[in-house]
Amino acid sequence: MGRTARAFWVSAPGRGEIRDVDLPAPEAGQALVRSRYSGISRGTETLVFDGGVPANQHGVMRAPFQEGDFPGPLKYGYLNVGEVEQGPAGLLGRTVFTLYPHQDRFVVPVEALSLVPDGIPAERAVLAGTVETAVNALWDASPKVGDRVAVVGAGMVGCCVARLVSRVPGTRVQLVDVVPERAETADALGVGFASPTDADADCDLVFHTSATESGLTRSLDLLAPEGEVVELSWYGDRQVIVPLGEDFHSQRLAVRASQVGMISPARRSRYDHSERLALALRLLADPAFDALLTGQSRFEDLPQVLPRLADGSLPALCHRVAYG
């Protein structure tokens, strides 16, 4: 009889279940990994859970080790930290990050594994994929010493961007969100906080991550002349109105896209995807990122937890899943 593992599947929009799945024996060049933690990126994964991925975005939204197709049944996720149980001798017992869905044990090619540096807790390493997105955004934006920066949208990506850009000497960084409780998160990250109406204007650079039309409009309002909005939000098939009248041309404002699927042109000649992810893991030596880990549950409870994350009754930035 073959071996089995347990995996979380979205059985249909709004419903999930734990399934037994076949676990193949690792072949040459593969490793067997036992999961310790996985992370739920609330915005993306609840969209997938609710069946909200537009048909014309199915290819774009596909996760590296996804099984099944949108809207379901499918196995989805991409923030996994585990320990190598079987594979090359140099990897045995090592803690690794993998872009793998929620599953207690799995087999992948060794090139899909990223070593978690010594001294970085496995619990924090689930944020590697989100920090990688923030790294790419800073490469796209090229913030300068002394810049005045706003980050509109205090979700996982926005918080990671705020922490990284605040490390640039002399920057004034303000995290902007409609949820007043995010002020505590901003304080833990060492940056300022404001509601959209009270945010400081005259910004050289604004990162927009709220995925709302109002957030994008406010991001443009906060710019100084010749300032730039870096747009990290994903809107799917929604039509978004961008106010390009009023001061947009006279003040020479700019809006540019940033997306983690491709290496920023600013660093494409020096980094590949594995090197960029390794950089993100090294940056997680910063304990301030623990502020993003706002919930935890057992793997077995995922069928009950994801509906609550999706409907907002269980608030979270990054919700962590613990394996027994």
N, C-alpha and C positions, 0 to 999 in steps of 0.2 A: 504493500500500500504506500502511496506517495504521502509526503508531508503536506500539512496545511498551515496557513496563517489566518489571521483575522483582519478584516479590512472594513472601513466605513464606506458605504455606498449611498449615494442619493438615488433612492429607488424610483422616485417620481417627484416633481416639483413640490417642495414643502414637506417631504417625508424622507427619512433616512433609516438605515438599518446596518447592523454588524453582520457581515457574511464570512463564511469560511471560503478561502480561496486556495488554489493550488500553490505550493511553494516548491519550485524546482531546486534541485541541487546545483550549487554554483559550479560553473565550468571554469576553464582557464581564462583568466582576465576578468573574473567576476568575484563578487564578495557577498556574503550573507550578513545582513545588518539587523540587529535587534533594536527597535525603537526605544528611546528613553522619553523623548518629548516631541510633540509636533505643535505647530502654531496655527491658529486660525486668523487669517487676515480678514477682519470682519466685513469690510466693504465688498471685496471680490467674492469671498466664499459664500456670503449670504445671498449675493446676487445669483450665483450658480445654484445654491440650494433652492431658491425660490423659482428657478426656471426663467430668470430674467435676462439671459444672454441672447441678444438678437441673432437671428439666423445668419445675417451677413458678417457676424463677428465670431462665428464658431471656430474658425481656424486661428484667428488672432488670440482667442482666449484659451486655447488648448494648453493644458499643463504638460510638462515634459514626460511624465510617467502616467498620464491619465489613461484610464480604460473606460470604454463606453463613449457615448456621444451625448451632447446637449440635446434636449433638456434632461435626459436620463433614460434608463439607469446609467450612472457613471460613477467612477471613483476619481476624486479630485483633491488637490492639495499640493503644496510645494514648500513647506517649511518643516523639515524633519531633522532631528538630531538623534543619532543612535550610536551603537557600539558594534564594531566589526567582530562577528563571531567566527567567521570562516572566510578564508581568502588568502592572499599573499602574506607571508610571514611578517613583513614590515607594517602591515595594517592591523594585525590581530590585536584586539583589545583597545584599539584607538577610537577616540570619539570623533565622529564625522558628521558633517552637514550634507544633506541630500535634498534635491527638489522632488521629494516623493510624497504621495498622498498619506492619509491617516491609516496606517497598517502596522501591526505589531512586529512583524518580521518580513523582510523582503530581500530579493536578490537583484543586484544591479551591476553594470560594468564598473570596474574600479575607477575609470576616468570620470564617472559621475559623482565620485566622493570628494569632498573638500575637508581636509583635516582641520579640526577645531584646535587652535593653538592652546598650549598648556597655560593654565591659569584663567582661562575664560570659562565660566560655568556653563554646563550644557543647557541649563534653564534659560540663559540669556542668548545662547547661540541660535535659538529659533528665529531671532530677529535678523539673521544674516541677509536673507533675501530682500528685506525692506531697507536695510542700511545700504545694500548694493544699489537699490533704486535711487536713494539719496545721493550716493557717491556720483552716479551718472548725471544727476541733476546739477550738482555743483560743477562738474566738468563742463556741462553745457552752459552754465551761467557765468562761470569765471568771476566770482565775487572778488572785489578788491579790498585792500586794507582801508578801514574806515568807512566802508559802505553802510548806508542806512537800509535795512532789510526788513521786510514783512513776510511772514508765511501765513497765508490765508487758508485755514483748514487744519485743525489740530487732530487729525487722525494719525495713523501709524506713520505714513510717509511724511506728512507735514512735520511731525515731532522729530523724526530722524533728520530731516533737512535742517530744522531749526537748531538742533544740537551741533551738527557738523559746521554749519555756516557761522555759528557763534564762536567757533575756535579760530576764525580768521581775525587777526589782531585789529582792534579798534572798531569792530562792527557793532552797530546798534541793531539788535534783533528783537522783533516783537512777533509773538504767536497770536493769531487773530482767529476767534471762533465764537459761534453763537451760544455755546455751552459754557456757562460761567465756571463750572467745576474744572474745566481744563486749565484754569489759572494755577491750580495746584501742580498739574503736570508741567506747566511752563516753568514754575518755580524750581521744580526738581531738575529740569533741564538747564537751568541757569539763564533763562531768557525772560523777556517781558511778556505781558499778556494784555489783550484788550478785546472788547467786543467790536464788531465791525463798525459801529457808529462812532466809537471812541478811539479807533486806531490812529496812530501817528502817520501823517502823510509825508510828502516830500521824500519818498523812498527812491533810492537808486535802483533797487531790485526788489521784485515781489515774486515769490513762489506761490502758485495757486494750486491747491490740492483738494478743495471742497467738493468738486464735481457738481457745482451749482452755477446757474447763470448769474444769480445775484452775487455769488462770490467772485466770479470773473469780472463782473462790472465793478465791484468794489476794489478789486486788485488794480484795475486801471486808474481808478480815482486816487489811489494812494501814491501813484508815481510822481516823481519830480520830472521836469523837462528832460527828454532823451532817456528816460528810464525804461526798464524792460520787465515784462511779466513772463515768467517761465511757467508754462502750463503743463502740469503733471496729471491733471484729472483725466479720467476716461469716461466718455459720455455715451458709448455704445452707438445706437442709432438715433439718439435724441438730437433735435435741431436746437442749436444754441445761438442766441442773438448776441453779437459782440458790438458794443457801442463804438463805432469808428468815426462818429461825428464829433461835434463839440471841440475838445482840445486835442484829439488824437493826432491830427496832422500838424497843427501849429506847434505842438510841443514835441513832435517827432518821437512819439511813443512806439513801443514795439511789443509784440506778443510772439513767443516762440515755443515750440513743442519740445518736450523731453520725455523719452520713453525708454524703459530699461531693456527692451528687446534687442537693441543695437548699441554697441559701444559708442559713446560720444565721439564725434569727429575730432574733438580736441585731444583725445588720447587713443584713437583707434590704431595708430601706428606702434603704440608701446604696450597696450594691454589687450589680452583676449578675455573671454568670459570667465575662464577659471581664475585668471590673475585678478580680475576685478572682484570676484567673490572672495578670494583669499584676502584682499585688502579690506573688504567689509568685515570679515571675521576678525582681523587684527584690530580694527577700530572698536570692536565690541569689548575690548579690554576696559573701556570706559563704563564704570558702574552706573552712570546717570541713565543709561538706556533701560535700566530695570524699571523706571517709571512707566514704561510702555506695557509692562506685563501686568495686566489688571484683573486677571481671573485665571482660574485653573479648575479643571475637572478631570475625571477618569475617562479613559478611552471608552470604556463600556457604556458611559453615559452620553456619548455623542448624539444618539438618536433623540434624546430629550433636550440636549443643550443647544444644538444648532437652531431649532425652531425659536428658542428664546432669544438667541443672538439676532436672528433675522427679524423678529417683531419688536426688538428693542427692550423687552422686559428684562433682559440680562445685559446691561451695558458693559462694554469692554473696548479697549484699544486692541491689544493682542491677547486673545484668550489662549491659554496654554493647555495642551492635552497631555496628561501623564499616563505612562504605561507601567503596568504593575511589575 
